[in-house]
Amino acid sequence: MATATVTSKGQVTIPAQVRASLCLGAGDRIEFVELENGQFAIMAAVHSVQSLKGLVRKPASPVSIEDMNVAIAVQGASAR
């Protein structure tokens, strides 16, 4: 098991073994995901927004900016 020490500034050096397993490099971001019983998992947040391309299908017919603004206004008014 890899361990690390928290500095007085709250910083932690991630052990090389963990960095290698997560494929982390300098400047990469990580996420702390709360599990249960006060436990956390560390996950690499290295996926770009571009990796989401194609996740949502295109609408059957295009929607105009004006139609979007009307829908937002109607939804906002009904939420009050």
ChimeraX attribute file (.defattr): number of C-alpha atoms within 10 A of each C-alpha:
attribute: neighborCount
match mode: 1-to-1
recipient: residues
	/A:1	4
	/A:2	8
	/A:3	9
	/A:4	10
	/A:5	10
	/A:6	9
	/A:7	9
	/A:8	7
	/A:9	6
	/A:10	7
	/A:11	10
	/A:12	12
	/A:13	11
	/A:14	14
	/A:15	11
	/A:16	11
	/A:17	11
	/A:18	14
	/A:19	14
	/A:20	11
	/A:21	9
	/A:22	15
	/A:23	11
	/A:24	18
	/A:25	10
	/A:26	6
	/A:27	7
	/A:28	11
	/A:29	12
	/A:30	13
	/A:31	12
	/A:32	12
	/A:33	11
	/A:34	11
	/A:35	9
	/A:36	7
	/A:37	6
	/A:38	6
	/A:39	9
	/A:40	12
	/A:41	9
	/A:42	12
	/A:43	13
	/A:44	15
	/A:45	13
	/A:46	15
	/A:47	10
	/A:48	8
	/A:49	7
	/A:50	7
	/A:51	8
	/A:52	9
	/A:53	9
	/A:54	8
	/A:55	7
	/A:56	7
	/A:57	7
	/A:58	8
	/A:59	7
	/A:60	6
	/A:61	6
	/A:62	7
	/A:63	9
	/A:64	9
	/A:65	9
	/A:66	9
	/A:67	10
	/A:68	11
	/A:69	11
	/A:70	12
	/A:71	12
	/A:72	12
	/A:73	12
	/A:74	11
	/A:75	11
	/A:76	10
	/A:77	9
	/A:78	8
	/A:79	7
	/A:80	5
